[in-house]
Amino acid sequence: MPSLRLEHLALNVTDPAAVAAWYGEHLGLRVVRLGTDPARTTFLATADGLVLFELYCNTAAPVGTYGQKHPLELHLAFRSDDPAADAERLIRAGASLFEAFKTTPAGDRMVMLRDPFGLALQLVWRAQPMLA
């Protein structure tokens, strides 16, 4: 079996610096590489350093269309100890509610938001954690 590991998820956004700043301040991501290229490529890492996001603005492809996509088509999911409280905090910081808080048959608790840039964010607490 190949020894491949997912390194990052890339998102083409209108303003990488603004997205990086909001995600840093409100979701605890940190910039690990800041490019000086015309696309302003920025890599963000989660606090544990296990997940990377690449943000850039490359006009060779559609930019900033995330708000037109249904969250079931694309969303970023963040593990949360208290999705309802975190949702309230993020809404005060400029996010908007997309789908109200719910509990799944498996006992998971989640809420769906949109960040101030239109991208869907799911906040989830798992009854049975899926990752260590």
Secondary structure, 3 states (H helix, E strand, C coil): CCCCCCCEEEEECCCHHHHHHHHHHHHCCEEEEECCCCCCCEEEECCCCCCEEEEECCCCCCCCCHHHCCCCCCCEEEECCCHHHHHHHHHHCCCEEEEEEEECCCCCEEEEEECCCCCEEEEEECCCCCCC
